[in-house]
Amino acid sequence: MRDRGRIPPLRALACSLVFFLLGLQAACSRAGEAQEELRIGLLAPLTGTVQPYTGHLRAEKLVDRLNAEGGLLVGGRKVRVRLLMEDTGMQVELALSAAARLIRQERVSVLVGPFFSRQAILVARMAEQAQVPMVTPSASNPLVTQGRRFAFRVGLGDPLQGRLLARLCFQDHGLRRVGVLFDESDEYCRELARYFAEAFARLGGTVRLEGYPAGLEDYSGHLGRIRSFGAQALLLPNFTRDVVRQMVQAREAGFGGLFLGGDSWEEDVVLRKLPQAQGAFFTANYPPDRTGACGRSEAVWFWTGAEVPQDTNGAMLLDALGVVLAAARAAGSVDPVALRAGIAALRGFEGFSGQVSFAGGGDAVRGAYALAIEDGKWRCVGVLAPQH
C-alpha cells in the first residue's frame, strides 16, 4: 500500500533539485553582489619607519565617505569600495607575503602600494603575473614599471628627480663640480645618484661618485675625497637616518658647499630642524603650499576634515587612490584588466600633488618640485613642468 503522506522518490528528487537550484541561484546572486565591490589592497608601511605613518587614516576616511553616499558610481551603478590594508614595514619579504595574500586570498581588483622601490619592484612582478594592477604612490625606481603593463607610479621617478637636481645645480646655482655620497646597497639611492650624474654631465658639469656600504657610520674617507675633488655641492640621495650623520660629519670635515637630496627627505622633521641642513634643497612630490589648491571639492573636505598631519605620504596615497577610483569610473568596471586599461588611459587627473596623466605607460606624466630648508621650514624654490 502506498503511503500518501510521503512524497514518492522521483517527486522528492525533483523537489530537492528545485530547492538546490533555487539555493544555488540565491548563492550566485549573493556572489554577484559580492563581486560588485571594488576591493582595493593597500600595502603601507604602518611600522618600522622613522616618522609615524598616518596616510592610511585619510584613505579610510575617503572610503567611509564614499560608502556612506552609497558607493562609487561605476558603469551606471553604485559599487561599494572595500579597503583591505596590510603592513609592509620596511621589509621586502613582508611586502611580498602581504601582496600575495591580497591577490590570492582577498581577490583584490587593484593594489595601492608599496611605497618603497625595493619592495615595489618585486611586488610589481607578482602583480604582472596575476594581471592585477599595482599603483605605487612614491616608489621611484624605473624598474618598478619598466616593461610591465600592470604597474603604475603616481609619484616622481628617479630620472625626473635627477634632471631637476642637475638643472638647479648647474643653471640656477652656477655649480660645475658636485660630489655624490650614496648608499650603494640600496636601489633608490644608487639609481638617483646615477641619474643625477648623467643629467649633470649632459649639462657640462663634473661629478665625483662615492658609494658606501649599508650600515657605515664613519664617512670621513669618502668626504675627504669629495673635498679633494673640489665639490661645490654634495648630493646625499639617501634615507635620512644616514643623511643627518653625513651632513654633520661633512661640516666637521670643513665642507662648506651646498647639500641637496631626493624625495626621501620629504617627511623628516629632524632633518628640517638640523642646523647643518639649513639652505639645503631637495626634490619633492608635494609642495607645502598645495593644501586645498587643486580646486576639487574633495581637496577642501580632506584637508579641513582630517585630524592627521598634512604630510606628503598622505597626499600621495590619496592621489594613488584617486587614480584608481577615477579609472574605475571611466572603465565602468571593477575587473582588474579593465581597471588597468582605465588607469593607462587616464588624462588630467587633478590630485593633491598636482595634475597626473598616464600616456599609455606606467609612469605618471607630472611635474616635480624643489624645496629648500630655511629656518626649519620647507619653501618651494623650483618647479619642473610635466614632460610627455
Secondary structure, 3 states (H helix, E strand, C coil): CCCCCCCCHHHHHHHHHHHHHHHHHHHHHHHHHHHCEEEEEEEECCCCCCCCCCHHHHHHHHHHHHHHCCCEEECCEEEEEEEEEEECCCCHHHHHHHHHHHHHHCCCCEEECCCCHHHHHHHHHHHHHHCCCEEECCCCCHHHCCCCCCEEECCCCHHHHHHHHHHHHHHHCCCCEEEEEEECCCHHHHHHHHHHHHHHHHHCCEEEEEEECCCCCCCHHHHHHHHHHCCCEEECCCCHHHHHHHHHHHHHCCCCCEEEECHHHCCCHHHHHCHHHCCCEEEECCCCCCCCCCCCHHHHHHHHHCCCCCCHHHHHHHHHHHHHHHHHHHHCCCCHHHHHHHHHCCCCEEECCEEEEECCCCEEECCEEEEEEECCEEEEEEEECCCC
